[in-house]
Amino acid sequence: MAYTSQSLRRGAALLASTVAALGLLTGCGNGGQGRSPESVSGTAAPATGNSADSGGSGTTSAPAATGSPSSRTAPATGGSVNGGGSTGGGGTTTASGTRCHTSDLKASVGGNDPGAGQENFPIVLTNTSARTCTVRGYPGAAFVTASGTQLGPDPQRETGTTAETVTLKSGQSAWAGLTFSSPDISGAKTATPAALLVTPPDEKNSLKVAWKGGPVPVSGNSSAVRLNVFSAGTGA
């Protein structure tokens, strides 16, 4: 009996070893399918290049941006949206918006008011428009012949006077003095102009006024013609 039991135990052990060996061989032969996959800690690197398993174009797409378009900030452009630093209303109002333009005015020349060897004529600008406008500073002036040729040099601006803004409602006038030494006293060479061209302050277009003031100095001693700034009224 003792021999039989020992034989059975040896047979059982041999059988168990055989089964284990067969299981090992089976695990090696089926490509590891009978084993559980190993877990590897860490983060996988992003895929680069083409993917053989994508089934599409083979290119790995970048992740889509998250958030609505309004939540993303556009890069700064370094300029104003309205351009040029102007406001949304299209710019700022300047003094030129109220200035009298040549088309708003009529020019005339008042009578001579001689004194102390001087001839003094007021150049008058009258607002003929329906709007209120302003004049400020000196007029431009030139004596011309009937054909438009200028006689003498440009008049000079009288120094020591302060310009003031003159507001002209429709029908109102402003005047500036035009003066020169009397040719009878100065002995300057003279000519008699057909007209005086008058240019309002800060304007380019002129107004033509018939000249009825007689000879004016055009060269020689004391031939300078001078202009004063505009004041309210007609100078009469």
Secondary structure, DSSP 8 states (H G I E B T S, - for coil): -HHHHHHHHHHHHHHHHHHHHHHHHHHHHTTTTTS------S------SB-TT-SSSSB-------S-GGGS-----SS-TTSTT--TTSS---GGGTB--GGGEEEEE-----BTTEEEEEEEEEE-SSS-EEE-S--EEEEE-TT--B-SS--EE-SS-----EEE-TT-EEEEEEEEE-HHHH--EEE--SEEEEE-TT-S--EEEE--S--EEEESTT--EEE---EES---
